Amino acid sequence: MTAVPEKVGVIGGGRMGAGIAQVFATAGAEVVVVEGDAGAADAAAERVTTGLRRAAERGKLDTGPEEMRARVRVGTDPAELPAGTDLVVEAVPERADLKIQVLAAAERAVGGHTVLATNTSSLSVTELAAGLQDPGRFLGMHFFNPVPPSRLVEVVLPAESTEETRERVLGWVRGLDKTAVVVRDSPGFATSRLGVLLGLEAIRMLEEGVADAESIDNAMELGYRHPMGPLRSTDLVGLDVRLAIAEYLHGTLGERFAPPRLLRDKVARGELGRKSGRGFHDWD
Ligand SMILES: NC(=O)c1ccc[n+]([C@@H]2O[C@H](COP(=O)([O-])OP(=O)(O)OC[C@H]3O[C@@H](n4cnc5c(N)ncnc54)[C@H](O)[C@@H]3O)[C@@H](O)[C@H]2O)c1
Protein backbone atom coordinates (compact mmCIF):
# COMPACT_ATOMS: atom_id res chain seq x y z
CA MET A 1 0.00 0.00 0.00
CA THR A 2 1.41 3.39 -0.98
CA ALA A 3 -0.57 6.38 0.17
CA VAL A 4 -0.18 9.59 2.05
CA PRO A 5 -2.36 10.18 5.11
CA GLU A 6 -5.03 12.81 4.41
CA LYS A 7 -4.81 14.48 7.80
CA VAL A 8 -1.65 14.70 9.88
CA GLY A 9 -0.96 16.25 13.28
CA VAL A 10 2.55 17.24 14.38
CA ILE A 11 3.14 18.04 18.05
CA GLY A 12 6.13 20.39 18.35
CA GLY A 13 7.10 22.49 15.32
CA GLY A 14 10.83 22.82 15.97
CA ARG A 15 13.65 21.77 13.67
CA MET A 16 12.22 18.29 13.17
CA GLY A 17 8.49 19.00 13.52
CA ALA A 18 8.55 21.79 10.91
CA GLY A 19 10.38 19.48 8.49
CA ILE A 20 7.90 16.66 9.14
CA ALA A 21 4.98 19.06 8.54
CA GLN A 22 6.64 20.22 5.33
CA VAL A 23 7.11 16.75 3.85
CA PHE A 24 3.56 15.62 4.59
CA ALA A 25 2.09 18.86 3.19
CA THR A 26 4.26 18.55 0.09
CA ALA A 27 2.97 15.00 -0.40
CA GLY A 28 -0.63 16.27 -0.26
CA ALA A 29 -1.73 16.00 3.39
CA GLU A 30 -3.58 18.61 5.45
CA VAL A 31 -1.32 19.24 8.46
CA VAL A 32 -1.99 20.75 11.87
CA VAL A 33 1.10 21.64 13.94
CA VAL A 34 0.51 21.98 17.69
CA GLU A 35 2.99 24.12 19.62
CA GLY A 36 3.40 24.90 23.32
CA ASP A 37 2.39 28.60 23.25
CA ALA A 38 1.60 31.46 20.87
CA GLY A 39 5.21 32.67 20.54
CA ALA A 40 6.46 29.17 19.74
CA ALA A 41 3.58 28.75 17.26
CA ASP A 42 4.67 31.90 15.39
CA ALA A 43 8.24 30.60 15.23
CA ALA A 44 7.03 27.19 14.00
CA ALA A 45 4.88 28.82 11.30
CA GLU A 46 7.92 30.81 10.17
CA ARG A 47 10.04 27.64 9.99
CA VAL A 48 7.44 25.90 7.81
CA THR A 49 7.18 28.93 5.50
CA THR A 50 10.96 29.19 5.18
CA GLY A 51 11.33 25.45 4.56
CA LEU A 52 8.75 25.53 1.76
CA ARG A 53 10.31 28.65 0.20
CA ARG A 54 13.74 26.98 0.16
CA ALA A 55 12.25 23.80 -1.34
CA ALA A 56 10.63 25.91 -4.08
CA GLU A 57 13.94 27.69 -4.78
CA ARG A 58 15.58 24.30 -5.25
CA GLY A 59 12.82 23.24 -7.65
CA LYS A 60 11.50 20.57 -5.29
CA LEU A 61 7.83 21.63 -5.28
CA ASP A 62 5.22 20.79 -7.94
CA THR A 63 3.16 23.88 -7.10
CA GLY A 64 3.91 27.22 -5.47
CA PRO A 65 5.03 27.34 -1.83
CA GLU A 66 1.92 29.42 -0.93
CA GLU A 67 -0.38 26.61 -2.04
CA MET A 68 1.58 24.10 0.06
CA ARG A 69 1.71 26.51 2.97
CA ALA A 70 -2.10 26.78 2.94
CA ARG A 71 -2.21 23.08 3.84
CA VAL A 72 -0.43 23.69 7.16
CA ARG A 73 -2.19 25.23 10.18
CA VAL A 74 -0.34 26.01 13.39
CA GLY A 75 -2.11 26.06 16.74
CA THR A 76 -1.44 25.71 20.45
CA ASP A 77 -3.97 23.09 21.61
CA PRO A 78 -4.15 19.36 20.76
CA ALA A 79 -7.95 19.84 20.66
CA GLU A 80 -7.35 21.61 17.32
CA LEU A 81 -6.40 18.28 15.74
CA PRO A 82 -9.28 17.57 13.35
CA ALA A 83 -11.59 14.57 13.63
CA GLY A 84 -10.39 11.81 11.34
CA THR A 85 -6.71 12.65 11.77
CA ASP A 86 -4.85 9.64 10.34
CA LEU A 87 -1.46 10.20 11.96
CA VAL A 88 -0.02 12.29 14.80
CA VAL A 89 3.78 12.59 15.03
CA GLU A 90 5.19 13.86 18.32
CA ALA A 91 8.40 15.93 17.93
CA VAL A 92 8.73 17.82 21.23
CA PRO A 93 12.11 17.98 23.07
CA GLU A 94 13.79 14.72 24.11
CA ARG A 95 12.23 14.41 27.59
CA ALA A 96 10.24 11.30 28.45
CA ASP A 97 7.82 13.03 30.86
CA LEU A 98 6.93 15.71 28.29
CA LYS A 99 6.51 13.19 25.48
CA ILE A 100 4.29 10.91 27.59
CA GLN A 101 2.12 13.90 28.48
CA VAL A 102 1.67 15.30 24.95
CA LEU A 103 1.07 11.85 23.45
CA ALA A 104 -1.70 11.17 25.98
CA ALA A 105 -3.24 14.60 25.23
CA ALA A 106 -3.10 13.89 21.49
CA GLU A 107 -4.74 10.49 21.95
CA ARG A 108 -7.59 12.10 23.91
CA ALA A 109 -8.09 14.67 21.12
CA VAL A 110 -8.28 12.29 18.16
CA GLY A 111 -10.40 9.27 17.26
CA GLY A 112 -9.73 5.57 17.67
CA HIS A 113 -8.52 5.33 14.06
CA THR A 114 -5.45 7.57 14.48
CA VAL A 115 -1.90 6.22 14.53
CA LEU A 116 0.34 7.94 17.09
CA ALA A 117 4.10 8.13 16.50
CA THR A 118 7.09 9.52 18.35
CA ASN A 119 10.15 11.00 16.64
CA THR A 120 12.40 10.26 19.64
CA SER A 121 16.00 9.60 18.66
CA SER A 122 16.97 7.62 21.76
CA LEU A 123 14.23 7.08 24.35
CA SER A 124 12.46 3.75 24.85
CA VAL A 125 9.35 3.88 22.62
CA THR A 126 7.73 1.26 24.86
CA GLU A 127 8.10 3.53 27.90
CA LEU A 128 6.68 6.52 26.00
CA ALA A 129 3.42 4.56 25.60
CA ALA A 130 2.93 4.78 29.39
CA GLY A 131 0.03 7.27 29.23
CA LEU A 132 -1.80 5.79 26.22
CA GLN A 133 -5.13 3.98 26.34
CA ASP A 134 -4.34 2.00 23.18
CA PRO A 135 -0.59 1.30 22.74
CA GLY A 136 -1.43 -0.91 19.75
CA ARG A 137 -1.71 2.23 17.60
CA PHE A 138 1.66 3.62 18.67
CA LEU A 139 5.22 3.26 17.33
CA GLY A 140 8.38 5.24 16.58
CA MET A 141 8.81 7.16 13.31
CA HIS A 142 12.41 8.35 13.54
CA PHE A 143 12.93 11.00 10.87
CA PHE A 144 16.38 12.43 10.12
CA ASN A 145 17.65 15.97 9.98
CA PRO A 146 17.06 17.82 7.69
CA VAL A 147 13.80 15.97 7.05
CA PRO A 148 12.98 16.93 3.42
CA PRO A 149 16.12 15.56 1.67
CA SER A 150 16.72 12.73 4.12
CA ARG A 151 15.80 9.36 2.62
CA LEU A 152 15.34 7.28 5.75
CA VAL A 153 12.59 6.81 8.32
CA GLU A 154 13.48 4.32 11.05
CA VAL A 155 10.24 2.63 12.13
CA VAL A 156 10.58 1.46 15.73
CA LEU A 157 8.20 -1.22 16.95
CA PRO A 158 7.32 -1.73 20.60
CA ALA A 159 5.94 -5.20 21.37
CA GLU A 160 2.36 -3.92 21.70
CA SER A 161 2.20 -2.13 18.34
CA THR A 162 -0.15 -3.98 15.96
CA GLU A 163 0.59 -5.25 12.48
CA GLU A 164 -2.11 -2.97 11.07
CA THR A 165 -0.37 0.06 12.61
CA ARG A 166 2.96 -1.01 11.15
CA GLU A 167 1.52 -1.60 7.65
CA ARG A 168 -0.25 1.77 7.58
CA VAL A 169 2.96 3.55 8.60
CA LEU A 170 5.13 1.68 6.11
CA GLY A 171 2.68 2.68 3.35
CA TRP A 172 2.88 6.33 4.40
CA VAL A 173 6.68 6.26 4.43
CA ARG A 174 6.61 4.98 0.84
CA GLY A 175 4.08 7.73 0.04
CA LEU A 176 6.67 10.27 1.21
CA ASP A 177 9.13 8.67 -1.21
CA LYS A 178 11.35 7.68 1.69
CA THR A 179 12.67 4.27 2.70
CA ALA A 180 11.81 2.63 6.01
CA VAL A 181 13.96 0.34 8.06
CA VAL A 182 11.98 -1.58 10.67
CA VAL A 183 13.62 -2.24 14.02
CA ARG A 184 12.43 -3.72 17.30
CA ASP A 185 12.31 -1.17 20.10
CA SER A 186 15.74 -1.44 21.71
CA PRO A 187 18.25 1.15 22.96
CA GLY A 188 19.62 3.35 20.18
CA PHE A 189 17.53 1.52 17.55
CA ALA A 190 19.77 0.72 14.53
CA THR A 191 20.94 4.20 13.56
CA SER A 192 22.01 5.77 16.86
CA ARG A 193 23.51 2.50 18.13
CA LEU A 194 25.87 2.16 15.16
CA GLY A 195 26.43 5.86 14.49
CA VAL A 196 27.25 6.73 18.10
CA LEU A 197 29.58 3.73 18.52
CA LEU A 198 31.61 4.79 15.47
CA GLY A 199 31.75 8.37 16.74
CA LEU A 200 32.92 7.29 20.22
CA GLU A 201 35.68 5.10 18.78
CA ALA A 202 36.84 8.00 16.59
CA ILE A 203 37.03 10.22 19.71
CA ARG A 204 39.05 7.53 21.54
CA MET A 205 41.43 7.38 18.55
CA LEU A 206 41.85 11.16 18.76
CA GLU A 207 42.58 10.88 22.51
CA GLU A 208 45.20 8.21 21.86
CA GLY A 209 46.90 10.34 19.18
CA VAL A 210 46.29 7.80 16.41
CA ALA A 211 45.61 10.65 13.94
CA ASP A 212 44.16 14.16 13.86
CA ALA A 213 40.43 14.84 13.37
CA GLU A 214 40.75 15.70 9.69
CA SER A 215 42.64 12.46 8.97
CA ILE A 216 40.17 10.29 10.89
CA ASP A 217 37.24 11.81 8.99
CA ASN A 218 39.05 11.56 5.65
CA ALA A 219 39.80 7.89 6.36
CA MET A 220 36.10 7.08 6.50
CA GLU A 221 34.97 9.55 3.82
CA LEU A 222 37.55 8.57 1.20
CA GLY A 223 38.34 5.02 2.24
CA TYR A 224 34.86 3.78 3.08
CA ARG A 225 32.80 6.31 1.15
CA HIS A 226 30.94 7.54 4.20
CA PRO A 227 29.35 10.86 3.16
CA MET A 228 30.62 12.39 6.40
CA GLY A 229 33.35 11.26 8.80
CA PRO A 230 32.40 10.29 12.39
CA LEU A 231 33.85 13.42 14.02
CA ARG A 232 32.30 15.85 11.52
CA SER A 233 29.03 14.02 11.99
CA THR A 234 29.32 14.36 15.80
CA ASP A 235 29.91 18.10 15.28
CA LEU A 236 26.73 18.38 13.21
CA VAL A 237 24.54 16.44 15.63
CA GLY A 238 25.98 18.36 18.61
CA LEU A 239 28.49 17.02 21.15
CA ASP A 240 26.02 17.54 24.00
CA VAL A 241 23.35 15.54 22.16
CA ARG A 242 25.85 12.75 21.40
CA LEU A 243 27.01 12.71 25.03
CA ALA A 244 23.43 12.36 26.31
CA ILE A 245 22.76 9.45 23.94
CA ALA A 246 26.11 7.79 24.83
CA GLU A 247 25.27 8.04 28.54
CA TYR A 248 21.89 6.42 27.94
CA LEU A 249 23.42 3.63 25.82
CA HIS A 250 26.23 3.15 28.36
CA GLY A 251 23.56 2.51 31.01
CA THR A 252 21.50 0.18 28.83
CA LEU A 253 24.01 -1.60 26.55
CA GLY A 254 27.23 -1.50 28.56
CA GLU A 255 30.87 -0.41 28.66
CA ARG A 256 31.45 -0.07 24.92
CA PHE A 257 29.30 3.10 25.00
CA ALA A 258 31.21 4.73 27.90
CA PRO A 259 31.66 8.40 26.89
CA PRO A 260 35.38 9.26 26.40
CA ARG A 261 36.94 11.92 28.67
CA LEU A 262 37.60 14.18 25.66
CA LEU A 263 33.88 14.27 24.80
CA ARG A 264 32.94 15.23 28.37
CA ASP A 265 35.68 17.91 28.50
CA LYS A 266 34.61 19.50 25.23
CA VAL A 267 30.95 19.63 26.30
CA ALA A 268 32.00 21.18 29.65
CA ARG A 269 33.97 23.86 27.72
CA GLY A 270 30.94 24.63 25.54
CA GLU A 271 32.57 23.18 22.41
CA LEU A 272 29.33 21.66 21.13
CA GLY A 273 30.10 21.38 17.41
CA ARG A 274 28.74 23.44 14.53
CA LYS A 275 26.11 25.23 16.61
CA SER A 276 28.78 26.72 18.92
CA GLY A 277 31.36 27.30 16.17
CA ARG A 278 33.78 24.64 17.43
CA GLY A 279 33.74 20.93 18.20
CA PHE A 280 36.24 18.48 16.75
CA HIS A 281 36.56 20.93 13.83
CA ASP A 282 36.24 24.73 13.58
CA TRP A 283 32.99 25.94 11.98
CA ASP A 284 33.46 29.73 12.03
N1 LIG B 1 17.51 17.51 15.70
C1 LIG B 1 17.82 16.31 15.21
O1 LIG B 1 18.83 16.11 14.53
C2 LIG B 1 16.89 15.16 15.47
C3 LIG B 1 16.91 14.05 14.61
C4 LIG B 1 16.01 13.00 14.83
C5 LIG B 1 15.13 13.06 15.91
N2 LIG B 1 15.15 14.14 16.74
C6 LIG B 1 14.19 14.17 17.85
O2 LIG B 1 13.10 14.99 17.48
C7 LIG B 1 12.55 15.62 18.64
C8 LIG B 1 12.54 17.12 18.46
O3 LIG B 1 13.85 17.56 18.21
P1 LIG B 1 14.14 19.00 17.55
O4 LIG B 1 15.57 19.00 17.20
O5 LIG B 1 13.11 19.30 16.50
O6 LIG B 1 13.89 19.95 18.81
P2 LIG B 1 13.47 21.49 18.84
O7 LIG B 1 13.84 21.98 20.19
O8 LIG B 1 13.98 22.20 17.62
O9 LIG B 1 11.87 21.45 18.71
C9 LIG B 1 11.00 21.06 19.75
C10 LIG B 1 9.72 21.87 19.61
O10 LIG B 1 8.76 21.38 20.56
C11 LIG B 1 8.03 22.51 21.06
N3 LIG B 1 7.40 22.17 22.32
C12 LIG B 1 7.93 22.16 23.57
N4 LIG B 1 6.99 21.79 24.46
C13 LIG B 1 5.84 21.58 23.77
C14 LIG B 1 4.53 21.17 24.13
N5 LIG B 1 4.20 20.93 25.41
N6 LIG B 1 3.61 21.03 23.15
C15 LIG B 1 3.91 21.28 21.88
N7 LIG B 1 5.15 21.67 21.46
C16 LIG B 1 6.10 21.80 22.40
C17 LIG B 1 9.10 23.60 21.18
O11 LIG B 1 8.51 24.89 21.23
C18 LIG B 1 9.93 23.36 19.91
O12 LIG B 1 9.44 24.13 18.82
C19 LIG B 1 13.41 15.13 19.82
O13 LIG B 1 12.81 14.00 20.39
C20 LIG B 1 14.72 14.75 19.15
O14 LIG B 1 15.44 13.79 19.87
C21 LIG B 1 15.99 15.20 16.54
PDBQT file of the ligand as one rigid body, heavy atoms in Angstrom, charges set to zero:
ROOT
HETATM    1  N1  LIG A 301      17.514  17.506  15.703  1.00  0.00    +0.000 N 
HETATM    2  C1  LIG A 301      17.822  16.309  15.211  1.00  0.00    +0.000 C 
HETATM    3  O1  LIG A 301      18.832  16.114  14.532  1.00  0.00    +0.000 OA
HETATM    4  C2  LIG A 301      16.889  15.156  15.472  1.00  0.00    +0.000 A 
HETATM    5  C3  LIG A 301      16.914  14.053  14.613  1.00  0.00    +0.000 A 
HETATM    6  C4  LIG A 301      16.014  12.997  14.829  1.00  0.00    +0.000 A 
HETATM    7  C5  LIG A 301      15.131  13.055  15.907  1.00  0.00    +0.000 A 
HETATM    8  N2  LIG A 301      15.149  14.144  16.745  1.00  0.00    +0.000 N 
HETATM    9  C6  LIG A 301      14.186  14.173  17.848  1.00  0.00    +0.000 C 
HETATM   10  O2  LIG A 301      13.096  14.992  17.480  1.00  0.00    +0.000 OA
HETATM   11  C7  LIG A 301      12.550  15.622  18.643  1.00  0.00    +0.000 C 
HETATM   12  C8  LIG A 301      12.536  17.119  18.460  1.00  0.00    +0.000 C 
HETATM   13  O3  LIG A 301      13.847  17.558  18.206  1.00  0.00    +0.000 OA
HETATM   14  P1  LIG A 301      14.137  19.003  17.546  1.00  0.00    +0.000 P 
HETATM   15  O4  LIG A 301      15.573  18.999  17.202  1.00  0.00    +0.000 OA
HETATM   16  O5  LIG A 301      13.110  19.301  16.505  1.00  0.00    +0.000 OA
HETATM   17  O6  LIG A 301      13.889  19.950  18.813  1.00  0.00    +0.000 OA
HETATM   18  P2  LIG A 301      13.474  21.491  18.843  1.00  0.00    +0.000 P 
HETATM   19  O7  LIG A 301      13.842  21.975  20.188  1.00  0.00    +0.000 OA
HETATM   20  O8  LIG A 301      13.976  22.198  17.622  1.00  0.00    +0.000 OA
HETATM   21  O9  LIG A 301      11.868  21.446  18.711  1.00  0.00    +0.000 OA
HETATM   22  C9  LIG A 301      11.002  21.059  19.746  1.00  0.00    +0.000 C 
HETATM   23  C10 LIG A 301       9.721  21.874  19.612  1.00  0.00    +0.000 C 
HETATM   24  O10 LIG A 301       8.757  21.384  20.558  1.00  0.00    +0.000 OA
HETATM   25  C11 LIG A 301       8.035  22.513  21.057  1.00  0.00    +0.000 C 
HETATM   26  N3  LIG A 301       7.400  22.170  22.316  1.00  0.00    +0.000 N 
HETATM   27  C12 LIG A 301       7.932  22.161  23.568  1.00  0.00    +0.000 A 
HETATM   28  N4  LIG A 301       6.987  21.793  24.455  1.00  0.00    +0.000 NA
HETATM   29  C13 LIG A 301       5.841  21.576  23.765  1.00  0.00    +0.000 A 
HETATM   30  C14 LIG A 301       4.532  21.173  24.129  1.00  0.00    +0.000 A 
HETATM   31  N5  LIG A 301       4.203  20.929  25.410  1.00  0.00    +0.000 N 
HETATM   32  N6  LIG A 301       3.608  21.026  23.145  1.00  0.00    +0.000 NA
HETATM   33  C15 LIG A 301       3.908  21.276  21.876  1.00  0.00    +0.000 A 
HETATM   34  N7  LIG A 301       5.153  21.670  21.464  1.00  0.00    +0.000 NA
HETATM   35  C16 LIG A 301       6.101  21.802  22.397  1.00  0.00    +0.000 A 
HETATM   36  C17 LIG A 301       9.099  23.595  21.176  1.00  0.00    +0.000 C 
HETATM   37  O11 LIG A 301       8.509  24.886  21.233  1.00  0.00    +0.000 OA
HETATM   38  C18 LIG A 301       9.927  23.362  19.910  1.00  0.00    +0.000 C 
HETATM   39  O12 LIG A 301       9.439  24.134  18.819  1.00  0.00    +0.000 OA
HETATM   40  C19 LIG A 301      13.412  15.128  19.820  1.00  0.00    +0.000 C 
HETATM   41  O13 LIG A 301      12.805  13.999  20.388  1.00  0.00    +0.000 OA
HETATM   42  C20 LIG A 301      14.715  14.747  19.146  1.00  0.00    +0.000 C 
HETATM   43  O14 LIG A 301      15.440  13.787  19.870  1.00  0.00    +0.000 OA
HETATM   44  C21 LIG A 301      15.989  15.196  16.537  1.00  0.00    +0.000 A 
ENDROOT
TORSDOF 0
